[in-house]
Amino acid sequence: MHYFKKFNRYSKHKINFANIIIILFLSFSISACTTGIGMPDWMDAEKSRDRYEARKQKKDGGPTGKIQDGLKLFGSDVKDSGALIGVNALLWRASLDTISFMPLKEADPYGGIIMTEWYVNPNNPLERSKITVYILDTRLRADALRVTLFIQNLQNGEWVNVNIGDDSRIQLENTILTKARQMKQK
C-alpha cells in the first residue's frame, strides 16, 4: 500500500508539470494568432497572396505550373499547352514522332529518356537497331538532345555489334531538331 501512496504522490507532480506544459502551449498558440507582432513577411498569408498575384501578372496571363513558364525561345513565348513534363515538350514530341516506327521499351518524360526495343527491319532481317534518346534541357537547343544508335548484324546465328560512324546519329539528331522547330512554328 505504501507503494501506491508514493506513486500517487509522484503522479500528482507529473500532472502539475503536465498542466504547466499545457498552459504554456496554449498561451503560445493564442499569441501566435495575433497579427503584426514581429511576424516575418514570408509567414504573412495576406502578403504572400499579394506577392503571388504580382508574379502572376508579370507572366501576362501565360500558362502556369509548367517548366516552360517564363521561358522564351527565339524571342517569343512557348505556345505549348501539353502535359507537364520535366523536359522540353517540343523535343519530346519530335523524338517520339521520329522513332514512332520502333517499339518503345521505356519513355520517361521527367528524366528525358526514350529507349526503344531492338527493331528488325522487314526489308533487312539480318540487321536490327536500337535507339536511345536523351533530352538534357528544357530549352529547344541542339545541345539539349543526345541520341545513341546501336546496330547489330546476324552472323552465324548470333547478333554482333556493328561499328557505325557518327553520321547516322547526327542525322537522326538533326531530324528530331528540325521536327521540333517545325512544331514550334505551328
C-alpha positions as CSV (number, residue, x, y, z in Angstrom):
1,M,0.0,0.0,0.0
2,H,2.9,2.3,0.7
3,Y,4.0,1.9,-2.9
4,F,0.7,3.3,-4.2
5,K,1.0,6.4,-2.0
6,K,4.4,7.1,-3.5
7,F,3.0,6.5,-7.0
8,N,0.1,8.9,-6.3
9,R,2.5,11.5,-4.9
10,Y,4.7,11.3,-8.0
11,S,1.8,11.2,-10.4
12,K,0.4,14.3,-8.8
13,H,3.7,16.1,-9.6
14,K,3.6,14.8,-13.1
15,I,0.1,16.1,-13.5
16,N,1.1,19.5,-12.2
17,F,4.0,19.6,-14.6
18,A,1.8,18.5,-17.4
19,N,-0.7,21.2,-16.6
20,I,2.1,23.8,-16.8
21,I,3.2,22.5,-20.2
22,I,-0.4,22.6,-21.5
23,I,-0.9,26.2,-20.2
24,L,2.4,27.3,-21.8
25,F,1.5,25.6,-25.1
26,L,-2.0,27.2,-25.2
27,S,-0.6,30.6,-24.4
28,F,2.0,30.4,-27.2
29,S,-0.7,29.1,-29.6
30,I,-3.0,32.0,-28.8
31,S,-0.3,34.6,-29.0
32,A,0.7,33.2,-32.4
33,C,-2.8,34.0,-33.7
34,T,-2.2,37.7,-33.3
35,T,-1.2,39.7,-36.5
36,G,1.6,42.2,-37.0
37,I,3.6,41.4,-33.8
38,G,7.0,40.7,-35.3
39,M,5.7,38.3,-37.9
40,P,8.1,38.0,-40.8
41,D,6.8,38.8,-44.3
42,W,7.2,35.3,-45.6
43,M,4.8,34.0,-42.9
44,D,2.1,36.5,-43.5
45,A,-0.6,34.9,-45.7
46,E,-2.0,38.2,-46.9
47,K,1.4,39.4,-48.1
48,S,2.1,36.0,-49.7
49,R,-1.1,36.2,-51.7
50,D,-0.2,39.7,-52.9
51,R,3.3,38.5,-54.0
52,Y,1.7,35.6,-55.8
53,E,-0.7,37.9,-57.7
54,A,2.2,40.2,-58.6
55,R,4.2,37.3,-60.0
56,K,1.2,36.0,-61.9
57,Q,0.6,39.4,-63.5
58,K,4.2,39.6,-64.7
59,K,3.6,36.4,-66.7
60,D,1.0,38.3,-68.8
61,G,-1.6,35.5,-68.4
62,G,0.6,32.8,-69.9
63,P,0.5,29.2,-68.9
64,T,1.1,28.4,-65.3
65,G,2.6,25.5,-63.5
66,K,4.8,24.3,-66.3
67,I,8.5,24.2,-66.8
68,Q,8.1,26.5,-69.8
69,D,6.7,29.3,-67.7
70,G,8.6,32.5,-68.3
71,L,10.8,30.7,-70.9
72,K,11.3,32.5,-74.2
73,L,12.6,30.8,-77.3
74,F,13.7,32.8,-80.3
75,G,12.1,36.0,-78.8
76,S,8.6,34.5,-78.4
77,D,6.7,32.7,-75.7
78,V,6.3,28.9,-75.8
79,K,2.9,28.2,-77.1
80,D,2.9,24.6,-75.9
81,S,0.0,23.7,-73.7
82,G,0.8,20.0,-73.4
83,A,1.3,17.8,-70.4
84,L,3.5,18.7,-67.5
85,I,6.9,17.1,-68.2
86,G,10.4,17.7,-67.0
87,V,12.0,18.3,-70.4
88,N,11.3,20.4,-73.5
89,A,7.9,19.3,-74.7
90,L,8.7,20.1,-78.4
91,L,11.9,17.9,-78.3
92,W,10.0,15.2,-76.5
93,R,7.2,15.0,-79.1
94,A,9.5,15.3,-82.0
95,S,11.6,12.5,-80.7
96,L,8.6,10.2,-80.2
97,D,7.3,11.1,-83.7
98,T,10.7,10.4,-85.3
99,I,11.1,7.0,-83.8
100,S,7.5,6.0,-83.7
101,F,8.0,3.1,-86.1
102,M,10.1,1.3,-83.4
103,P,8.6,-0.4,-80.3
104,L,9.2,1.6,-77.1
105,K,11.0,-0.1,-74.2
106,E,10.9,3.0,-71.9
107,A,9.8,6.6,-72.1
108,D,10.5,8.8,-69.0
109,P,9.2,12.3,-69.6
110,Y,10.6,13.6,-66.3
111,G,14.1,12.2,-66.8
112,G,14.1,12.8,-70.6
113,I,14.9,9.3,-71.7
114,I,13.3,7.4,-74.6
115,M,14.6,3.9,-75.2
116,T,13.4,1.5,-77.9
117,E,13.4,-2.3,-78.2
118,W,15.5,-3.9,-80.8
119,Y,13.9,-3.3,-84.2
120,V,14.3,-5.7,-87.1
121,N,13.6,-4.0,-90.4
122,P,11.4,-6.3,-92.5
123,N,13.4,-5.4,-95.6
124,N,16.6,-6.5,-94.0
125,P,16.0,-9.3,-91.4
126,L,19.7,-9.8,-90.8
127,E,20.1,-6.3,-89.2
128,R,18.5,-4.9,-86.1
129,S,18.7,-1.5,-84.4
130,K,18.0,0.2,-81.1
131,I,17.8,3.9,-80.3
132,T,18.1,5.8,-77.0
133,V,17.2,9.5,-77.0
134,Y,18.3,11.7,-74.1
135,I,16.7,15.1,-73.7
136,L,19.0,17.1,-71.5
137,D,17.5,20.5,-71.2
138,T,14.1,22.4,-71.0
139,R,15.2,24.6,-73.9
140,L,15.0,23.9,-77.6
141,R,18.7,23.8,-78.4
142,A,20.9,21.4,-80.3
143,D,23.0,20.6,-77.2
144,A,19.8,19.6,-75.4
145,L,19.5,16.4,-77.4
146,R,21.7,13.3,-77.5
147,V,21.0,10.2,-79.5
148,T,22.6,6.9,-79.1
149,L,22.2,4.4,-82.0
150,F,23.1,0.7,-81.8
151,I,23.1,-1.6,-84.8
152,Q,23.7,-5.3,-84.9
153,N,24.1,-7.8,-87.7
154,L,23.1,-11.5,-87.5
155,Q,26.2,-13.6,-88.2
156,N,26.3,-17.4,-87.6
157,G,23.2,-17.2,-85.5
158,E,24.5,-14.5,-83.2
159,W,23.9,-10.8,-83.1
160,V,27.2,-8.9,-83.5
161,N,27.6,-5.2,-82.9
162,V,28.4,-3.1,-85.9
163,N,30.7,-0.1,-85.6
164,I,28.9,2.8,-87.3
165,G,30.2,6.3,-87.6
166,D,28.6,9.4,-86.0
167,D,26.9,10.4,-89.3
168,S,23.8,8.3,-88.7
169,R,23.5,9.5,-85.1
170,I,24.0,13.2,-86.1
171,Q,21.5,12.8,-89.0
172,L,18.9,11.4,-86.5
173,E,19.5,14.3,-84.1
174,N,19.1,16.8,-86.8
175,T,15.8,15.2,-87.9
176,I,14.4,15.4,-84.4
177,L,15.6,19.1,-84.0
178,T,14.1,20.0,-87.4
179,K,10.8,18.4,-86.4
180,A,10.8,20.2,-83.1
181,R,11.4,23.6,-84.7
182,Q,8.6,23.0,-87.2
183,M,6.2,22.1,-84.3
184,K,7.2,25.4,-82.6
185,Q,6.4,27.4,-85.7
186,K,2.9,26.0,-85.9
